[in-house]
């Protein structure tokens, strides 16, 4: 039996080279990583953080989120989205999802905004699930119509284009990226806060390191002799070692996307006619950060059978209204978000990562076919 993990990082000598340069006290990898992001997207400001979640929290800080403010977000996001909102004693308001691409349902988003004109509505906070964006043109039209800010969690969309432009170089007020999205296999941790708004960038830079104001730092990052604190900040700056590892990973972005796309094409071809299985719906460009199939019934048993055969699987995501904290806090019912509920009962993420060999891919497909054949 073969063992195919859900994810393995693509590591070669480039990571060690970058890390050794840090240990030799050469140029700042943080500065190089930020510059690389700004040039790649392009964007006016790219600000490194200690994690994707800290970048999200920093985004809420930059927006000056306050108690009682409201943030709209999709109901099938990773828990970090509403979590950072609740840390301000603000309120996440969940919106159901598109049944096909798993992103926020823009019809329902606009419908909610038409019914609710509260001044407490601070922003729309969305995710791009699995490597496929929502309809960004429509999203920005909605945000402009209702004069509400947009924050995009693009942790699964680094290198994704909408039209001819990269996600992160569009019309969002803030875009967040993560360098450690597969948390169970993280080697380094880091995030990126991206914006074209100078005021938001300045506030993020200030709050990222305890809101300390000083004349400068020495080459080792130590605070100058005299400093001041002008606000309540955080400790969200990235380490040089994490920046070094992330820079090496970032430099392989294009080839890694191509490999995932090739694996996805193989999966599409091999699984499209398999009974009880639906392959991902591609509405726009898709870089297949995740490959999410749908199993028409008894998904959990299907997953158990694959795990017994050495194929690790994931679940992206359990809808937030089914999680104990949000269910109890807001009195949410199971059927409040029917699209998210229906998808949750069927979705299953299967392995897709650049280090997968062709033999690994064939093994995954073979096991899925064999398990599917035994479904009643």
LOLOKOL-220918 format. One record per atom (N, C-alpha, C): residue in three letters; x negated, y negated, z negated. Coordinates in steps of 0.1 Angstrom, whole numbers, padded with zeros to 4 digits, always signed. Last residue first. Layout:
ALAXYZ...
This chain:
UNK+0232-0020+0028UNK+0246-0014+0031UNK+0254-0026+0037UNK+0198-0017+0038UNK+0209-0025+0032UNK+0222-0019+0037UNK+0177-0005+0050UNK+0184+0002+0039UNK+0195-0005+0033UNK+0166-0024+0066UNK+0173-0012+0073UNK+0181-0004+0062UNK+0153-0041+0049UNK+0166-0046+0056UNK+0173-0034+0061UNK+0130-0027+0044UNK+0140-0030+0033UNK+0153-0034+0039UNK+0118-0027+0069UNK+0122-0014+0062UNK+0132-0017+0051UNK+0115-0054+0074UNK+0123-0046+0083UNK+0128-0033+0076UNK+0097-0061+0053UNK+0110-0067+0054UNK+0120-0059+0063UNK+0075-0045+0061UNK+0082-0043+0048UNK+0096-0049+0048UNK+0068-0057+0085UNK+0072-0043+0085UNK+0079-0040+0072UNK+0061-0083+0077UNK+0072-0081+0086UNK+0077-0066+0085UNK+0038-0078+0061UNK+0050-0084+0055UNK+0062-0082+0064UNK+0021-0066+0080UNK+0026-0058+0068UNK+0038-0064+0062UNK+0016-0087+0097UNK+0023-0075+0102UNK+0029-0067+0091UNK+0002-0104+0079UNK+0015-0108+0085UNK+0023-0096+0090UNK-0021-0088+0075UNK-0012-0092+0064UNK+0002-0096+0069UNK-0031-0088+0100UNK-0027-0075+0094UNK-0017-0078+0082UNK-0039-0114+0104UNK-0028-0108+0113UNK-0022-0095+0107UNK-0043-0128+0071UNK-0048-0121+0083UNK-0036-0117+0091UNK-0040-0158+0055UNK-0034-0146+0058UNK-0040-0140+0071UNK-0051-0183+0051UNK-0060-0172+0049UNK-0053-0158+0052UNK-0029-0202+0054UNK-0039-0200+0064UNK-0048-0188+0063UNK+0003-0187+0046UNK-0008-0195+0042UNK-0020-0192+0052UNK+0031-0173+0034UNK+0026-0180+0047UNK+0015-0190+0042UNK+0054-0149+0021UNK+0040-0155+0022UNK+0037-0162+0035UNK+0088-0162+0018UNK+0078-0151+0020UNK+0064-0157+0022UNK+0115-0171-0002UNK+0103-0176+0005UNK+0093-0165+0006UNK+0149-0169+0002UNK+0137-0162-0003UNK+0125-0167+0005UNK+0184-0176-0004UNK+0171-0179+0001UNK+0160-0171-0006UNK+0210-0169-0014UNK+0204-0162-0003UNK+0190-0164+0000UNK+0218-0185-0034UNK+0222-0171-0035UNK+0215-0163-0024UNK+0211-0210-0025UNK+0204-0204-0036UNK+0206-0189-0037UNK+0231-0216-0006UNK+0217-0213-0002UNK+0209-0206-0013UNK+0253-0219-0024UNK+0253-0209-0013UNK+0239-0206-0009UNK+0244-0241-0039UNK+0247-0229-0045UNK+0247-0217-0035UNK+0242-0261-0020UNK+0230-0257-0027UNK+0232-0244-0034UNK+0269-0263-0012UNK+0258-0260-0002UNK+0246-0254-0009UNK+0283-0270-0036UNK+0285-0257-0029UNK+0274-0253-0019UNK+0281-0283-0064UNK+0272-0285-0052UNK+0272-0272-0044UNK+0298-0274-0084UNK+0298-0288-0080UNK+0290-0291-0068UNK+0300-0248-0093UNK+0305-0251-0079UNK+0305-0265-0075UNK+0291-0249-0119UNK+0284-0241-0109UNK+0288-0245-0095UNK+0291-0282-0133UNK+0297-0269-0130UNK+0290-0262-0119UNK+0276-0303-0159UNK+0277-0299-0145UNK+0283-0284-0143UNK+0271-0320-0181UNK+0284-0312-0180UNK+0286-0307-0165UNK+0247-0331-0184UNK+0257-0339-0176UNK+0270-0331-0174UNK+0233-0315-0202UNK+0232-0329-0204UNK+0244-0336-0196UNK+0238-0289-0192UNK+0243-0293-0205UNK+0244-0308-0207UNK+0225-0290-0167UNK+0238-0284-0168UNK+0245-0289-0181UNK+0199-0298-0175UNK+0208-0307-0167UNK+0222-0303-0167UNK+0190-0276-0191UNK+0190-0290-0195UNK+0200-0298-0188UNK+0194-0252-0175UNK+0201-0254-0188UNK+0201-0269-0192UNK+0202-0253-0140UNK+0192-0253-0151UNK+0198-0258-0164UNK+0220-0259-0121UNK+0221-0245-0127UNK+0211-0244-0139UNK+0214-0283-0110UNK+0226-0282-0118UNK+0228-0268-0125UNK+0192-0278-0094UNK+0190-0284-0107UNK+0202-0283-0116UNK+0188-0246-0078UNK+0195-0259-0079UNK+0194-0265-0093UNK+0157-0232-0074UNK+0169-0231-0081UNK+0176-0244-0082UNK+0146-0238-0039UNK+0145-0239-0054UNK+0158-0235-0060UNK+0126-0212-0037UNK+0125-0227-0035UNK+0138-0233-0030UNK+0110-0185-0048UNK+0123-0190-0047UNK+0123-0205-0048UNK+0088-0160-0033UNK+0091-0171-0041UNK+0105-0176-0040UNK+0069-0129-0033UNK+0079-0138-0028UNK+0081-0149-0038UNK+0045-0104-0023UNK+0049-0114-0033UNK+0059-0124-0026UNK+0045-0072-0016UNK+0047-0085-0009UNK+0053-0094-0019UNK+0043-0046-0026UNK+0031-0054-0026UNK+0033-0068-0019UNK+0066-0032-0029UNK+0058-0029-0017UNK+0046-0038-0016UNK+0078-0045-0050UNK+0073-0031-0052UNK+0064-0026-0041UNK+0085-0068-0037UNK+0075-0069-0047UNK+0069-0055-0049UNK+0106-0059-0021UNK+0094-0064-0014UNK+0083-0064-0024UNK+0125-0052-0041UNK+0120-0042-0032UNK+0107-0046-0025UNK+0130-0077-0052UNK+0124-0067-0060UNK+0118-0056-0052UNK+0143-0090-0030UNK+0130-0095-0035UNK+0123-0084-0044UNK+0166-0074-0029UNK+0157-0075-0017UNK+0143-0079-0022UNK+0177-0080-0053UNK+0173-0067-0051UNK+0163-0066-0039UNK+0183-0107-0048UNK+0174-0104-0059UNK+0169-0090-0057UNK+0202-0107-0027UNK+0189-0113-0025UNK+0179-0108-0036UNK+0228-0097-0020UNK+0219-0091-0029UNK+0204-0094-0028UNK+0230-0108+0015UNK+0236-0103+0002UNK+0225-0096-0007UNK+0215-0120+0035UNK+0229-0123+0034UNK+0236-0117+0022UNK+0187-0140+0030UNK+0192-0126+0029UNK+0207-0127+0026UNK+0168-0163+0048UNK+0180-0161+0040UNK+0184-0146+0041UNK+0134-0175+0043UNK+0144-0167+0050UNK+0157-0167+0042UNK+0111-0199+0046UNK+0122-0195+0038UNK+0132-0188+0046UNK+0079-0207+0043UNK+0088-0200+0053UNK+0099-0193+0045UNK+0063-0238+0037UNK+0070-0226+0032UNK+0078-0220+0043UNK+0051-0253+0055UNK+0045-0252+0043UNK+0051-0240+0035UNK+0059-0257+0083UNK+0060-0244+0076UNK+0050-0243+0064UNK+0061-0279+0098UNK+0048-0274+0096UNK+0047-0262+0087UNK+0083-0290+0122UNK+0082-0282+0110UNK+0068-0277+0109UNK+0104-0314+0137UNK+0091-0308+0136UNK+0090-0302+0122UNK+0138-0304+0133UNK+0128-0314+0136UNK+0115-0307+0135UNK+0152-0281+0128UNK+0159-0292+0134UNK+0150-0303+0139UNK+0151-0248+0126UNK+0142-0259+0129UNK+0149-0270+0136UNK+0159-0226+0102UNK+0165-0234+0112UNK+0156-0246+0114UNK+0143-0195+0094UNK+0145-0209+0092UNK+0151-0216+0104UNK+0163-0164+0099UNK+0150-0171+0099UNK+0153-0186+0097UNK+0182-0141+0081UNK+0182-0153+0089UNK+0169-0160+0088UNK+0191-0107+0078UNK+0181-0117+0076UNK+0183-0129+0086UNK+0207-0086+0084UNK+0208-0092+0070UNK+0198-0103+0068UNK+0187-0072+0109UNK+0199-0073+0103UNK+0198-0078+0088UNK+0165-0090+0130UNK+0166-0081+0119UNK+0179-0083+0112UNK+0159-0108+0150UNK+0170-0098+0153UNK+0172-0088+0142UNK+0138-0124+0140UNK+0151-0130+0145UNK+0162-0121+0147UNK+0114-0113+0132UNK+0125-0112+0123UNK+0139-0117+0128UNK+0095-0117+0152UNK+0097-0104+0146UNK+0110-0102+0138UNK+0096-0145+0158UNK+0098-0135+0168UNK+0102-0121+0163UNK+0092-0157+0133UNK+0104-0160+0141UNK+0107-0148+0151UNK+0066-0147+0127UNK+0077-0143+0119UNK+0090-0145+0126UNK+0052-0160+0147UNK+0052-0145+0147UNK+0064-0140+0138UNK+0056-0186+0140UNK+0060-0182+0153UNK+0061-0166+0154UNK+0043-0186+0115UNK+0057-0189+0116UNK+0063-0184+0129UNK+0016-0183+0123UNK+0023-0173+0115UNK+0038-0174+0116UNK+0013-0208+0137UNK+0012-0195+0144UNK+0018-0184+0136UNK+0017-0226+0116UNK+0026-0226+0127UNK+0025-0213+0135UNK-0006-0219+0100UNK+0008-0217+0095UNK+0018-0217+0106UNK-0026-0228+0118UNK-0025-0214+0114UNK-0011-0211+0109UNK-0021-0255+0120UNK-0020-0247+0132UNK-0019-0232+0128UNK-0026-0263+0093UNK-0012-0264+0098UNK-0011-0255+0111UNK-0054-0258+0093UNK-0045-0250+0084UNK-0030-0251+0089UNK-0063-0277+0110UNK-0065-0263+0114UNK-0056-0254+0105UNK-0056-0301+0096UNK-0051-0298+0110UNK-0052-0283+0113UNK-0070-0299+0071UNK-0055-0300+0072UNK-0050-0296+0085UNK-0095-0299+0062UNK-0091-0288+0069UNK-0076-0288+0073UNK-0098-0322+0047UNK-0105-0322+0060UNK-0102-0310+0068UNK-0085-0315+0024UNK-0078-0324+0033UNK-0085-0324+0046UNK-0104-0299+0011UNK-0092-0293+0016UNK-0085-0302+0026UNK-0123-0318+0005UNK-0127-0307+0014UNK-0114-0300+0019UNK-0108-0334-0012UNK-0113-0340+0001UNK-0117-0329+0010UNK-0103-0317-0033UNK-0092-0321-0025UNK-0096-0327-0012UNK-0129-0315-0044UNK-0122-0303-0039UNK-0111-0307-0030UNK-0133-0342-0051UNK-0142-0335-0042UNK-0136-0323-0036UNK-0112-0347-0069UNK-0113-0355-0056UNK-0122-0348-0046UNK-0120-0331-0090UNK-0108-0328-0083UNK-0107-0335-0070UNK-0144-0345-0097UNK-0144-0331-0093UNK-0132-0327-0085UNK-0135-0370-0104UNK-0143-0369-0092UNK-0144-0355-0087UNK-0100-0371-0114UNK-0114-0369-0117UNK-0122-0368-0104UNK-0075-0397-0112UNK-0081-0384-0107UNK-0095-0383-0111UNK-0055-0412-0137UNK-0065-0413-0127UNK-0071-0399-0124UNK-0036-0414-0156UNK-0032-0407-0144UNK-0042-0407-0134UNK-0025-0423-0184UNK-0038-0418-0180UNK-0036-0409-0168UNK-0006-0454-0184UNK-0007-0440-0185UNK-0022-0436-0183UNK+0006-0484-0202UNK+0001-0476-0190UNK+0001-0461-0193UNK+0021-0512-0209UNK+0021-0499-0214UNK+0017-0490-0202UNK-0001-0541-0205UNK+0012-0534-0203UNK+0010-0520-0210UNK-0027-0551-0208UNK-0016-0561-0205UNK-0002-0554-0203UNK-0056-0551-0225UNK-0045-0542-0222UNK-0033-0552-0220UNK-0091-0558-0217UNK-0078-0562-0223UNK-0067-0552-0218UNK-0126-0558-0224UNK-0114-0554-0217UNK-0102-0559-0224UNK-0161-0559-0222UNK-0149-0566-0227UNK-0137-0561-0218UNK-0179-0540-0209UNK-0180-0543-0223UNK-0167-0549-0229UNK-0161-0518-0187UNK-0170-0529-0190UNK-0169-0532-0204UNK-0158-0482-0188UNK-0152-0496-0189UNK-0162-0506-0193UNK-0173-0459-0166UNK-0171-0465-0179UNK-0166-0479-0179UNK-0179-0448-0142UNK-0165-0450-0145UNK-0163-0455-0159UNK-0205-0448-0135UNK-0200-0436-0141UNK-0186-0437-0145UNK-0211-0473-0126UNK-0211-0463-0116UNK-0206-0449-0122UNK-0188-0493-0146UNK-0201-0490-0141UNK-0200-0478-0131UNK-0161-0516-0138UNK-0166-0503-0143UNK-0180-0501-0138UNK-0148-0548-0147UNK-0152-0538-0138UNK-0156-0525-0145UNK-0136-0566-0163UNK-0144-0572-0152UNK-0149-0561-0143UNK-0103-0553-0169UNK-0117-0555-0172UNK-0124-0561-0161UNK-0073-0541-0182UNK-0079-0551-0173UNK-0093-0554-0178UNK-0054-0512-0184UNK-0066-0519-0189UNK-0070-0529-0178UNK-0033-0495-0182UNK-0030-0509-0180UNK-0042-0517-0185UNK-0041-0468-0183UNK-0038-0475-0196UNK-0035-0490-0194UNK-0044-0463-0154UNK-0054-0461-0164UNK-0052-0471-0176UNK-0021-0469-0139UNK-0027-0456-0137UNK-0038-0453-0148UNK-0013-0495-0140UNK-0007-0486-0149UNK-0014-0472-0149UNK-0028-0507-0118UNK-0029-0512-0132UNK-0025-0501-0142UNK-0019-0493-0096UNK-0033-0493-0100UNK-0035-0497-0114UNK+0008-0500-0096UNK+0004-0486-0098UNK-0011-0485-0102UNK+0006-0527-0091UNK+0012-0523-0104UNK+0008-0508-0106UNK-0005-0527-0066UNK-0012-0533-0077UNK-0007-0529-0090UNK+0015-0514-0051UNK+0002-0508-0052UNK-0006-0514-0064UNK+0037-0532-0053UNK+0038-0518-0059UNK+0024-0512-0061UNK+0025-0553-0039UNK+0029-0555-0053UNK+0031-0541-0060UNK+0021-0543-0014UNK+0009-0547-0022UNK+0013-0548-0037UNK+0033-0516+0003UNK+0037-0528-0005UNK+0026-0531-0015UNK+0029-0493+0014UNK+0024-0504+0022UNK+0027-0517+0015UNK+0017-0464-0004UNK+0026-0475-0001UNK+0020-0485+0008UNK+0012-0434-0022UNK+0010-0441-0009UNK+0021-0452-0008UNK-0005-0415-0044UNK+0006-0425-0044UNK+0003-0434-0032UNK-0013-0381-0048UNK-0016-0394-0041UNK-0003-0402-0040UNK-0029-0358-0070UNK-0018-0363-0063UNK-0022-0376-0056UNK-0043-0327-0083UNK-0044-0341-0079UNK-0031-0345-0071UNK-0064-0300-0094UNK-0051-0307-0095UNK-0053-0322-0090UNK-0077-0269-0082UNK-0079-0283-0086UNK-0065-0289-0086UNK-0065-0245-0081UNK-0079-0245-0085UNK-0082-0259-0089UNK-0034-0228-0085UNK-0041-0241-0084UNK-0056-0239-0088UNK-0015-0209-0083UNK-0028-0206-0077UNK-0037-0219-0076UNK+0009-0218-0094UNK+0003-0206-0099UNK-0011-0202-0094UNK+0015-0241-0079UNK+0010-0242-0092UNK+0003-0230-0098UNK+0011-0253-0051UNK+0013-0239-0055UNK+0007-0237-0069UNK+0003-0280-0050UNK+0017-0277-0050UNK+0020-0262-0054UNK-0019-0299-0054UNK-0018-0286-0062UNK-0003-0281-0062UNK-0019-0323-0043UNK-0030-0314-0039UNK-0029-0301-0046UNK+0009-0342-0031UNK+0003-0333-0041UNK-0008-0325-0035UNK+0022-0375-0025UNK+0017-0362-0021UNK+0011-0355-0032UNK+0048-0398-0021UNK+0040-0391-0030UNK+0035-0378-0023UNK+0055-0431-0010UNK+0054-0417-0007UNK+0044-0410-0016UNK+0076-0459-0013UNK+0065-0452-0019UNK+0066-0437-0014UNK+0093-0469+0006UNK+0087-0479-0003UNK+0074-0472-0009UNK+0093-0457+0040UNK+0095-0455+0025UNK+0088-0466+0017UNK+0089-0458+0067UNK+0095-0470+0060UNK+0099-0467+0046UNK+0058-0442+0073UNK+0072-0446+0078UNK+0077-0458+0070UNK+0037-0428+0066UNK+0034-0440+0073UNK+0047-0445+0079UNK+0048-0406+0054UNK+0039-0414+0046UNK+0035-0427+0052UNK+0047-0386+0082UNK+0054-0389+0069UNK+0044-0395+0060UNK+0033-0401+0111UNK+0032-0391+0100UNK+0041-0396+0088UNK+0050-0406+0142UNK+0044-0411+0130UNK+0044-0400+0119UNK+0066-0399+0163UNK+0052-0400+0166UNK+0044-0404+0154UNK+0089-0379+0147UNK+0087-0387+0159UNK+0072-0387+0162UNK+0073-0373+0120UNK+0087-0376+0123UNK+0086-0385+0136UNK+0049-0348+0111UNK+0053-0360+0118UNK+0068-0361+0120UNK+0028-0337+0084UNK+0041-0336+0091UNK+0044-0349+0098UNK+0007-0341+0067UNK+0004-0337+0081UNK+0017-0335+0089UNK+0025-0330+0040UNK+0012-0336+0044UNK+0008-0331+0058UNK+0048-0319+0029UNK+0049-0325+0042UNK+0036-0333+0046UNK+0052-0312+0003UNK+0052-0301+0013UNK+0052-0307+0027UNK+0051-0336-0010UNK+0042-0326-0014UNK+0041-0315-0004UNK+0065-0360-0007UNK+0060-0353+0005UNK+0050-0343+0002UNK+0090-0376-0019UNK+0081-0366-0024UNK+0077-0358-0012UNK+0097-0410-0014UNK+0096-0397-0008UNK+0086-0388-0015UNK+0119-0435-0022UNK+0107-0428-0027UNK+0107-0414-0021UNK+0134-0464-0013UNK+0132-0450-0010UNK+0119-0445-0015UNK+0159-0488-0026UNK+0145-0484-0022UNK+0145-0468-0020UNK+0186-0503-0010UNK+0181-0495-0021UNK+0168-0489-0016UNK+0206-0516+0006UNK+0196-0524+0000UNK+0190-0516-0012UNK+0224-0504+0022UNK+0228-0505+0008UNK+0217-0512+0000UNK+0211-0505+0047UNK+0225-0508+0046UNK+0229-0512+0031UNK+0186-0493+0041UNK+0187-0507+0045UNK+0201-0513+0043UNK+0193-0467+0035UNK+0187-0475+0025UNK+0187-0490+0028UNK+0204-0460+0060UNK+0213-0460+0048UNK+0206-0468+0037UNK+0181-0461+0076UNK+0193-0470+0079UNK+0202-0471+0067UNK+0166-0442+0064UNK+0162-0456+0063UNK+0173-0465+0067UNK+0181-0419+0072UNK+0178-0422+0057UNK+0175-0437+0056UNK+0179-0419+0099UNK+0192-0421+0093UNK+0190-0425+0078UNK+0151-0415+0102UNK+0157-0426+0108UNK+0171-0430+0101UNK+0148-0390+0089UNK+0143-0402+0083UNK+0149-0415+0089UNK+0164-0363+0082UNK+0165-0373+0093UNK+0161-0387+0088UNK+0138-0346+0063UNK+0152-0350+0065UNK+0152-0359+0077UNK+0111-0325+0075UNK+0117-0337+0069UNK+0132-0338+0071UNK+0096-0295+0065UNK+0105-0301+0075UNK+0112-0313+0069UNK+0083-0282+0046UNK+0075-0287+0057UNK+0083-0293+0068UNK+0099-0275+0024UNK+0092-0264+0032UNK+0084-0269+0043UNK+0116-0305+0022UNK+0115-0291+0018UNK+0109-0282+0029UNK+0109-0334+0010UNK+0109-0328+0023UNK+0106-0313+0021UNK+0129-0351-0014UNK+0118-0342-0011UNK+0120-0338+0004UNK+0137-0385-0026UNK+0140-0372-0019UNK+0127-0364-0018UNK+0154-0409-0043UNK+0142-0401-0044UNK+0144-0387-0037UNK+0165-0441-0040UNK+0167-0427-0035UNK+0154-0420-0035UNK+0170-0464-0067UNK+0162-0458-0056UNK+0168-0445-0052UNK+0188-0476-0085UNK+0175-0482-0083UNK+0168-0477-0070UNK+0218-0487-0095UNK+0212-0478-0086UNK+0199-0483-0081UNK+0228-0507-0110UNK+0219-0498-0117UNK+0213-0488-0108UNK+0248-0519-0097UNK+0235-0526-0096UNK+0224-0517-0103UNK+0270-0498-0079UNK+0264-0502-0092UNK+0250-0509-0090UNK+0288-0489-0060UNK+0280-0501-0057UNK+0273-0506-0069UNK+0300-0461-0048UNK+0294-0466-0060UNK+0284-0477-0056UNK+0311-0453-0023UNK+0320-0453-0035UNK+0314-0459-0047UNK+0289-0455-0007UNK+0301-0463-0003UNK+0310-0464-0015UNK+0272-0437-0019UNK+0268-0451-0020UNK+0280-0460-0016UNK+0285-0413-0012UNK+0283-0417-0026UNK+0281-0432-0027UNK+0282-0413+0016UNK+0295-0413+0010UNK+0295-0418-0005UNK+0254-0411+0018UNK+0261-0423+0022UNK+0275-0424+0016UNK+0252-0385+0008UNK+0244-0396+0002UNK+0251-0409+0006UNK+0267-0370+0026UNK+0271-0371+0012UNK+0264-0382+0005UNK+0251-0374+0049UNK+0265-0377+0049UNK+0270-0379+0035UNK+0227-0363+0041UNK+0227-0377+0043UNK+0242-0382+0044UNK+0217-0340+0019UNK+0228-0342+0028UNK+0230-0357+0030UNK+0182-0332+0016UNK+0194-0340+0011UNK+0204-0342+0022UNK+0173-0300+0030UNK+0170-0314+0026UNK+0183-0321+0021UNK+0178-0276+0041UNK+0176-0276+0026UNK+0173-0290+0021UNK+0186-0271+0067UNK+0172-0275+0065UNK+0168-0277+0050UNK+0213-0261+0064UNK+0203-0255+0073UNK+0189-0258+0069UNK+0229-0275+0046UNK+0229-0260+0045UNK+0218-0254+0053UNK+0218-0303+0029UNK+0221-0297+0042UNK+0219-0282+0042UNK+0230-0307-0005UNK+0220-0305+0005UNK+0226-0301+0018UNK+0243-0331-0029UNK+0242-0318-0023UNK+0233-0318-0011UNK+0227-0351-0054UNK+0234-0350-0041UNK+0232-0337-0035UNK+0226-0363-0087UNK+0224-0352-0078UNK+0233-0353-0066UNK+0210-0388-0103UNK+0223-0384-0098UNK+0221-0375-0086UNK+0192-0393-0133UNK+0192-0387-0120UNK+0207-0384-0116UNK+0189-0421-0153UNK+0198-0410-0150UNK+0196-0406-0135UNK+0165-0429-0179UNK+0173-0433-0167UNK+0180-0420-0163UNK+0146-0425-0198UNK+0160-0425-0202UNK+0169-0431-0191UNK+0123-0421-0186UNK+0126-0435-0188UNK+0140-0436-0194UNK+0123-0394-0182UNK+0113-0399-0192UNK+0115-0414-0194UNK+0141-0389-0162UNK+0146-0388-0176UNK+0136-0394-0186UNK+0124-0392-0140UNK+0135-0401-0142UNK+0139-0401-0156UNK+0108-0369-0142UNK+0102-0382-0143UNK+0112-0393-0145UNK+0129-0350-0138UNK+0121-0350-0150UNK+0115-0364-0152UNK+0138-0350-0112UNK+0146-0356-0122UNK+0139-0358-0135UNK+0112-0339-0101UNK+0119-0351-0096UNK+0128-0357-0107UNK+0103-0316-0113UNK+0096-0328-0115UNK+0103-0340-0111UNK+0119-0294-0104UNK+0123-0301-0116UNK+0115-0314-0119UNK+0124-0296-0068UNK+0116-0291-0079UNK+0119-0300-0092UNK+0158-0299-0057UNK+0144-0303-0057UNK+0137-0296-0069UNK+0185-0296-0051UNK+0176-0284-0050UNK+0162-0288-0051UNK+0198-0320-0051UNK+0201-0311-0062UNK+0192-0299-0062UNK+0181-0351-0044UNK+0188-0338-0039UNK+0188-0329-0051UNK+0190-0382-0061UNK+0180-0372-0056UNK+0187-0359-0052UNK+0191-0415-0072UNK+0197-0405-0064UNK+0187-0395-0059UNK+0189-0430-0103UNK+0181-0425-0092UNK+0188-0414-0085UNK+0197-0457-0124UNK+0201-0445-0117UNK+0193-0442-0105UNK+0191-0470-0157UNK+0190-0471-0142UNK+0193-0457-0137UNK+0190-0464-0184UNK+0204-0466-0178UNK+0203-0468-0163UNK+0159-0479-0189UNK+0170-0471-0195UNK+0183-0475-0188UNK+0142-0486-0158UNK+0146-0488-0171UNK+0157-0479-0176UNK+0114-0488-0136UNK+0126-0481-0140UNK+0129-0483-0155UNK+0095-0502-0120UNK+0100-0508-0133UNK+0113-0501-0137UNK+0082-0490-0099UNK+0095-0496-0097UNK+0102-0502-0109UNK+0060-0481-0113UNK+0058-0492-0103UNK+0071-0498-0100UNK+0072-0459-0127UNK+0066-0471-0134UNK+0065-0483-0125UNK+0078-0443-0105UNK+0089-0448-0114UNK+0084-0460-0122UNK+0052-0437-0097UNK+0062-0444-0088UNK+0073-0450-0096UNK+0043-0423-0119UNK+0037-0436-0116UNK+0046-0444-0106UNK+0057-0400-0115UNK+0060-0408-0127UNK+0055-0422-0125UNK+0045-0392-0091UNK+0060-0394-0092UNK+0063-0403-0103UNK+0019-0388-0100UNK+0022-0398-0089UNK+0036-0401-0089UNK+0023-0367-0118UNK+0019-0380-0123UNK+0021-0391-0113UNK+0030-0347-0100UNK+0040-0352-0109UNK+0036-0365-0115UNK+0006-0344-0086UNK+0017-0349-0079UNK+0028-0354-0088UNK-0022-0357-0107UNK-0013-0346-0102UNK-0002-0352-0093UNK-0038-0379-0111UNK-0042-0366-0116UNK-0034-0354-0112UNK-0041-0398-0080UNK-0036-0396-0094UNK-0040-0382-0098UNK-0052-0424-0057UNK-0052-0410-0063UNK-0047-0410-0077UNK-0035-0443-0034UNK-0040-0443-0048UNK-0040-0429-0054UNK-0036-0461-0006UNK-0035-0447-0010UNK-0042-0447-0024UNK-0022-0487+0013UNK-0027-0483+0000UNK-0025-0468-0003UNK-0014-0488+0040UNK-0022-0499+0034UNK-0029-0495+0021UNK-0019-0460+0062UNK-0012-0467+0052UNK-0021-0477+0046UNK-0015-0440+0093UNK-0022-0448+0083UNK-0013-0455+0073UNK-0030-0417+0078UNK-0015-0418+0080UNK-0011-0428+0091UNK-0059-0419+0079UNK-0051-0408+0085UNK-0037-0411+0088UNK-0066-0441+0064UNK-0070-0440+0078UNK-0061-0430+0085UNK-0057-0434+0038UNK-0053-0446+0044UNK-0055-0446+0059UNK-0071-0409+0034UNK-0057-0410+0035UNK-0052-0422+0042UNK-0098-0418+0033UNK-0094-0409+0043UNK-0079-0408+0045UNK-0097-0435+0011UNK-0099-0441+0024UNK-0095-0431+0035UNK-0093-0416-0009UNK-0083-0426-0007UNK-0084-0433+0007UNK-0116-0401-0006UNK-0103-0395-0004UNK-0093-0405-0002UNK-0136-0420-0013UNK-0136-0414+0001UNK-0122-0407+0004UNK-0130-0426-0039UNK-0129-0436-0029UNK-0128-0431-0015UNK-0135-0400-0050UNK-0122-0406-0051UNK-0120-0417-0041UNK-0161-0396-0046UNK-0152-0388-0038UNK-0138-0394-0039UNK-0187-0420-0046UNK-0174-0416-0052UNK-0165-0408-0042UNK-0220-0407-0039UNK-0209-0416-0037UNK-0196-0411-0042UNK-0236-0387-0065UNK-0237-0395-0052UNK-0224-0403-0051UNK-0243-0371-0087UNK-0239-0385-0088UNK-0241-0393-0076UNK-0244-0344-0084UNK-0257-0352-0082UNK-0255-0367-0082UNK-0218-0337-0086UNK-0227-0334-0097UNK-0241-0341-0096UNK-0209-0345-0061UNK-0204-0352-0073UNK-0214-0350-0085UNK-0223-0327-0045UNK-0226-0341-0044UNK-0221-0349-0055UNK-0210-0303-0053UNK-0224-0305-0057UNK-0228-0320-0055UNK-0185-0308-0042UNK-0186-0308-0056UNK-0201-0310-0061UNK-0191-0306-0015UNK-0185-0318-0020UNK-0187-0319-0035UNK-0200-0279-0014UNK-0208-0290-0010UNK-0204-0303-0015UNK-0177-0265-0022UNK-0189-0264-0030UNK-0199-0276-0027UNK-0160-0270+0000UNK-0157-0274-0013UNK-0169-0275-0022UNK-0174-0258+0022UNK-0172-0272+0021UNK-0168-0278+0008UNK-0175-0230+0022UNK-0186-0237+0016UNK-0184-0252+0015UNK-0140-0224+0015UNK-0153-0221+0021UNK-0164-0229+0015UNK-0106-0215+0010UNK-0119-0220+0004UNK-0131-0215+0012UNK-0074-0218+0009UNK-0084-0216+0019UNK-0097-0223+0015UNK-0056-0200-0017UNK-0062-0212-0011UNK-0072-0209-0001UNK-0028-0180-0012UNK-0042-0180-0016UNK-0048-0193-0009UNK+0005-0168-0022UNK-0004-0179-0017UNK-0018-0177-0021UNK+0016-0144-0027UNK+0024-0154-0021UNK+0016-0166-0015UNK-0004-0116-0016UNK+0000-0126-0026UNK+0009-0136-0019UNK-0001-0084-0007UNK-0001-0097+0000UNK+0004-0107-0010UNK-0015-0053-0006UNK-0011-0064-0016UNK-0012-0077-0009UNK-0005-0022+0008UNK-0012-0035+0009UNK-0007-0044-0002UNK-0008+0012+0000UNK+0000+0000+0000UNK-0009-0012+0000
